[in-house]
Amino acid sequence: MNTKSFICLCALGLALLFTQCAEEVTEATDTLLAEQCNRPFARPNLPSTWQPWTWNGYEKFPSLYFAAEPEGYLNAAQMQKISRFSLSILEFRMGQFMEETTTGYWAGGDLAGVMEHQVQQFRSAHPDGPPMLVYRSGMWAGSMFAKQWESLQDQSLFLEDERLSSGFIDYPRDVDESGEESGLKYCRWDFRKCETRAEYAELIAAAAREQTAGVFFDNAQSVPCDNQNELSYMSREARAAFMQAQTQVYAEVFSELVNNNQYPILSTTNGFSDIGGLVPWENDCPEGEEVLLEALEGIPFARNNEFWMWNLGETAARQMRNSIRETERGIPIIVHMPYFPNDGGCLEGCLTLDGEEKTYAQDEFLEFGMAAFLVAMGPGSYFGFSDMQNDPEGAGWFDVSWDYHPQFDRIVTGNPVGEVQVSNSGMTFTRQFENGTVWVNCADGTYGLAL
C-alpha cells in the first residue's frame, strides 16, 4: 500500500493496524537486555488524583474530545464545539494536509509547534474552555515533529526493524507524494539503550516547556506487550527488560511534566496481572499494571483505556474489573469508546457472552458505554466517544467524528454512595449515586441509567 493509505489505516489505532497488516517474516530473535542508566529526577510526591485543573465530573458529565483537524487549525465553529467538552486532546493527525500543495510536509514539519499554537488560539478564544493536551507517541518518532526528525537521524536510537515505519519517516515529509525519500529505516524507540532514554527524556522536557495542559502518550507499552513479533523480534525476556527501562523513562518524564504544572496521560492495553490484557491485541505484557503503578508512586497521571467496551462478554467485564481497581487505587481513567455503525456498534459485531450478536443504534451504544464508565470512574476520569466509520480517511480521529452529545448535559450522577456491587457471576456492575442508580450487564450488553 502507499504511505498515505498506511497513515489512513493507522487512524483506527496502531495496534489494530499491526495486528492486521504485519508481514510474514522470519528474523533472528532479539535477546538484548537493557543497559543500566543512572538518571536521577525530582519525583513530585503528589496525590494520585492531582490534576492542574479542577475536576467536577459528579456535577457535570466529564466528556472528552480527542481529535484532529487534518487541514490545519481549528475554525471558530470547531473551537466552539470543543469548548463544551470537559477535556480535550489534539490527535497527531492535526495539520496532516495543511501544506500538501506547498512544502509537502505534514504540519509544515513542525507538528509540536502547530499544536502549541492551536492550544494558544483555543485558550484565547475560550478562556473558560477545557484543558487542551497534545500528543506524543511512546512507541515511535515521527518526522512530522521537528525535534523527532532530528532524533531520527541517529538510527542507533531505534529498534532495527523497518516494518511499518515509512508512514512515520518518509510520508510526513512527502504528503504531496512527490517521491522524496529519506533513506532512514527505523522509528520505534529502543528504550533498552541509555542514549535512547536520554533522547526521549529531552524531547518530553521540551514538551513540558510548551504552553499546553499536558501530554497524551499513545501506544505507551505496545512494543513490550506485543508477543506476535509484529513490532519487534524481541524474546519475552528482552521485552521484559525493555518494559522495565521504558517504565523508568515514564517516571522521569511524567515527573518533569507534573513539576511544570502539566499532566501526563498514559495509554496502554495492559491490566493487572490477575486480570490480563484488556483487548485482543498487545495482551502479553511481561509485567502487569501493578508494577507500573508502583514505579509511578507519587507521580500523578491518568491511564487511557484502548478501546473502551471493545466487545461484550469477558472483554467488557475485564475492562470493568480493571478500571474499578484503578479508580479504587486513586488512578483516574480516560476512555475512548469507538462506535462502528456499519457493524452494529462493535467492529465486526458485538457478541454477548452466549455468542449471540447484539446490534446497537448510536444513542444506545453511547449510553451503554457511559453507564459502564460511570460505574467505574473516579475523580479525574473522562469519557470520549467517536464514530469510526463516518469519515473513511479519518477513521474516527478527525474532528468530524467527534460530536458533543445531548447525553453529556443530561446525565448527572451526583456523588457516589457506597462501593460498586458485582453480581451475575461477575458480569453485572451496579453503583449508587446521590441522583440514582447506574448499572451495566457485560454478558448481554444491557444497562440502566436511572438518574
N, C-alpha and C positions, 0 to 999 in steps of 0.2 A: 504494500500500500504506500501511497505517497505520504509525505510528512504532514501535510495538512489533515489528511484523513486520520493519521495517527493521533494528532492533537485532539481532533473531534471525539474520537473514541475515548481518549484519555479522560474526557469530562465526566464520563459515567462513574469514574473512580478508578484510580490507577490500579488498585488491587484487582478489580474486575477485569481490566484490560489484560493484565499479566496472566490471569487465570485462563482467559480465552485465547490469547494471541501468542503465547510463548512457543518458540520453535522447538522441535525435537533436536536436541543436541547432546553430544557426549563430550565431556571435558574432564580433566583430572580434578579430583576433589581438592578443594582448598582447605588445608588444615592449619593455616597460620593462626596463632593466638595473638592476644593483644599485648602491645608494648606497655610497660609501666611508666606512667607520667605523674609527676607531682605538680598539680595545678591548684594552688590554694585560691579560695574565693570567699567572699563575705556572705554567709548564709543569713537571710533576713530574720529568721526565727519569729515569724508571724503566724497567727491562727490560720488554719487551712481554708477558712471561708472568707479571708480578707480579699477584697477587690477594691481597686482605686475609684470606685463609684458606689452609689447606693443601690442595693437590690431591693425591690418591693414586690416580688413575684407572688406573694399571697394576697396582695391588694389589686394587682393587675397581671393578667397572664403574661409570663416572661417569654415573649416571642423573639425569634432570631431571623435576621436577614443575612444570607451568606451567598453572594453572587457577584457577577462582574458585568460591566458594560464593555463588550469587545471593541466597539468603535472608538472608545476613548473615555472622556469624562462623563459623569452622570449629568443628565439635564435637570432642569428645575422640577419637573413633574416626578422624575425618579427619586430625587432627593426628598421631595415632599412625602412620597410613599414611605421611604426608609425612615423618615422622622417619626413614624407611627410605631415602629418596632421598638423593642426594649434593648436589643443588642444588634450590632451589625459587624460583618466581616467582609472585606474585599477579597474576592477569589482571584486566583492567579491568572485567569484568562482576561483580566482587565487590560484594555488597550491593545489587544492582540492584532487588530486590523487598523489601528489609528494611523499608521504610516505605511500601510500596504502599498500605496501608489507613489510614495516618496522615497524614504530611505530603505523601505522593505524590512525594517526592524520592528519587532514586537515592542510596543510601548516606547519606540524610539531607542531601544536598547537600554532603557533605564526604568524598569518597572517599579523598583523601590521608590524612585523619585516621583513617578506618576502617582503611585498610591499615596505617598505622603502629601502631595499637593491636593489630591482628592479629599483626603481627610480634612485638610485645612479649609477647602472650599465648603465642605459639608458643615463644619463647625461654624463657619461664618454665616452660612445661610440658615442654619438651625442650631443656635447655641444651646437650646434645651433638648436637642436630639439625643439619640442613644450613643454610647461609646462606639467608636469605629476602630476595629483592629485590622491588621494587614497579614498577608500570607507569606509563610516561608515553608519550604519542604524539609522534613527531617531525613529525607532519603536522597534527593538529587540536587545538584547545582544546575541552574539554567542560564543560558546566555541572554535571556530577556532581562536579567538583573545585571547591572554593570559590574558590581563588585564580584558577583559569582562568575561572570565571564572572565574576569582576571584570574579567579581561582582555577577555572578550567584549564588555563594554560599550563598548570603543573599537574599533569595527568597522574603523577605518583600518589596524589591525594585520594584517588578513587579506586574502587574495585575494578580489576582488569576484566571487565565483562561488558562488551559493547551492545548486547541485546537491548532493544527498547530504549536506546539512548539518543538517536539522531533527532527525535522530536524535541529534545531539550537542549541540544547543542546547535545543530545546523538550522533547523526550521525557524527558531526565533530570530535569526539573522537573515532569513530568506523567505519571509512571509509572502513576498511577491513571486516566489518560485522562479527566480532568475537563474538558479543553479549554483549559487555561491556555496562553497564547502569549506569547512574549517580545517579538515584533516584530523580533528580530535575524535576520540572514540568513546571515552568513558565519562560518566557523570554521576554515578552513585557513590556517595562518600564511603570511605573505608575508615570507620571510627576506631579500628584497632591500632591505627598509627597515631603517634603523638603529634606529628605535624598536621594531620587532618583535624584532630581535636582542637588544636590551637587556631587553625584557619577558620573552622566553623565558629568557634567562640568569638573570634574577631568580627566575623560577619554579623553575628547577633548583637554584639556590643555596639556595632554601627546602627543596627535597627533600634536598639534601646535609646539611642540619642535622637531618634526621629520624633516628630510631634504627632504621635499616634497613641491609641489607647492600649496597644499591646500587639502580640504576635500569635497567630494560629500556626501550629506546627503540624503539617499534614504528613501522613504515612510515617508516623514517628517511630514505629517499630516494625515496619513492613519487612525489611531485609532480614533481621534475625528471626522473625516468626514464619518466614517462608520455608517450608520443608519440601517444596516441589522443584527446587533448583531452577526457578524461573527468574529470580533476581540475583542469584549468585550460585556458585558451586561449593559453598562452604559446608563442611561437615557440621553435625549438630554441636560438637564441642567448640568448633570455631564460631558458630553462630552465638553460642552462649557467651564466649569471650567478647565478641562484637557487641552483644546486647549490654553486657556489664560496662564496657567502655562508653557506649552511647549514653547509657543512663548517667554516668559521671558527667558527661558533657551537658546533659539536660539540667542536672543540678546546678552546674556553673552558670549556664546562660539564663535559666529561669531566675536565678538569684540576681543576675545582672539586670534583668528586666524589672523585677519587683523593686529592687533598690533604686530604680529610676522611675518608680511610680507607674509602671506598665504591667500588663497582665499576660501571662502565658496560658495558652490552651494546647493540650497535647492530644492528638488524635491517634487512636490505636484500635486494633481488633482484639487486644489482649484482655484476659479476665483473670480473676483469682484462680489459683491452681486447682481448687476443688470444683470449680465451675467450668473452666476451659475457655477456648476461643469463642467469640460471640457471633461470628459469621462463618460461612463455609469456605473461607479462604484465609491465608495467613494465620492459621489457627494452631500452629505448633510452636508456641513461644517457649524457649528454653527456661525462662523464669516467669513466674506468674506475677500478676499485678501487685501483689503484696510486697514483692521485692522493690518494685518501682516506688511505691508509697513510702517504704522505709527510707529509701535513698533520698526522697524529696521531703522528708520530715522538716517542718519549719519553713518550707518554700511554697507559698500558695500557688495553686494552678487549678484549672478545670480540666476534666477528662472529656474528650469528644468521642461519642459512640458512632462508629462507622458500621453500618447504617441502621437506624432505629426501626424496630419491628420489621426486619428484613423478610421474615415469614412467620407463620403461626406455629403452634405446637412448641416443641422443645427449644427451637431457636429463640422465639419470643420469651419463653419462660426463663431461659438462661440470661437473656439481657435484663429482664426484670430483677432476677435474684442478684445479679452482679451490680446493677445500678443502685438497688436498695442498700446493699452493703457499702457501696461507695459513699452514699449520702449519709448513712449512719456513722461513717468514719469522718464525716465533715468534708468530703470531696465533692465540689459542685460538678454536675453533669451537663454537658452540652450535647444535644441530639439533633440529627437531621433525619427526617423521615422522607424517603423517596417514594413518590407516587407514580406508578406506571399504569395510566388509564387504559391503554390498549390491552393490558394483561389482567385487568380487573383489580388493580391495586399493587400487588407484588410482582416483581419481574418473573415472567413465565408462570404466574398464577400463585394465589395464596392457598396453601393446603392446611386443612385442620389436622389435629392430632390423629384423627381417624383416616386421614388420607383423602378426604373429600375436598373438592375445590370450592372456595368461597369467593364471591365477586363483590367488590365494593364500588359504590359511587364515590365521588371525591369527598363530599362532606362527611360521609360515614367513615371513610378511611382516615380522614383528618382527625375526626373526633375519637376514633379508636386509638390513634397514636397519642393524642392529647391526654386521654384518660390514662394510658399506660405511663406517660411521662409524669402526670400529676401524682399518681400513686408513688412513684419512685423519687421524685425531685426533693432536693433540699435547698437551703439558701445558696444563691449564686448560680442556679441552674437555668438553662434556656432551651427552648424548643423551636426547631425550624422545619418547614415543610415545602417541598417544591415538586412541580410537575416535570418528570424526567423525559416526557415524550411530546411536549407541545412545541418544541423547537429542536429539530434534528441536529443542528450544528452545535447548539449549546448543551444539549443533553442534560438539562436540569440545572445548569450552573450559570446561565445568563440571566440578567435582570428580568426578562420577560417571564421566566418560570417561577418567580417568587412574588406571589400576591400577599397582600395583607387581608386576612380572612375575618369576617364578622365575628367568628367564634373567639378571636383574640380579645375582643372587647366584651363579649357576652359572658364568658366563663370566668368566674372569680370564686376562689375557694375560701378565702379567709385562712386563718392559721390552722395547722393540723392539730387534731385531737387524738392523742394516743398513737400507737405503733401500727405499722402495716400488718394486716391479717392475711395469712396464706391458707388456702383451703383447696378442695378439689384435687387432691394428690399433687399439690404444688403447682397447679395451673391457674388458679384464680387468686387475684391480689386485690385487697379492699383497704381503703383508707378513709377515715372520718376527718372532716374539716368543720370549721365553725359554720360554714354555709351549706353543709350537706355531705353526701357520700359519693365517692368515686370508686369504681371497680372495673377490672378488666379480666376476661377469661381468655387465656392464651391458647387453650385447647380448641375452642371453636371460633375465636375472633369476635366475641360479643363484648359489650362494655356498658357501663352505666355512668351518667353524669347528672346525678340528682342534686343540683345546686340551685 
